[in-house]
Amino acid sequence: MTVRAHPWYAAGLHFTCTGCGNCCAGPEEGYVWICRREIEMLAEYLHLSIDELRRKSLRRHGLRTSIREQPRTKDCLFLVPTATGRGCAIYPVRPNQCRTWPFWSSNLTDPDAWNRAAQRCPGINRGRWYSLEEIEALRKQKRWWSEEA
């Protein structure tokens, strides 16, 4: 019989989004991966054709597609100024990668990785408590939309 060890976050973790936009901002270059169905929903949301959306806002990396960044700041193209700071211009249709922050496998490898992410994200280790089951569901999530969408 194999006994599976519990991850270091078995007791759960705290996170509440503060809306700061740091997870969407440079200074490093990054990738916001977006799948075909999310591209379709984003094009519809922005009232653009898929070809126009691809030309204006997306870039290819091998077989995958990512949202473009602002060339100077490396911020996500859809990170925009708001009355209270900055926010996501496509929040209702934001990609799965954005929806599952900070519960990414790379942030959950060990407490040090989690705390490195917390240096940039003021919502990590604060606010709402997530159980192991919720964390794992978010970490493994591949699709946020319903089949009807």
Buried (B, 14 or more C-beta within 10 A) or exposed (E): EEEEEEBBBEEEBEBBBBBBBBBBBBEEEBEBBBBEEBBBBBBBBBEBEBEEBBEEBBEEEEEEBBBEBEEEEEBBBBBBEEEEEBBBBBEEBBBBBBEBBBBBEEBBEEEEBBEBBBEEBBBBBEEEEBEBEBBBEBBEEEEBEEEEE
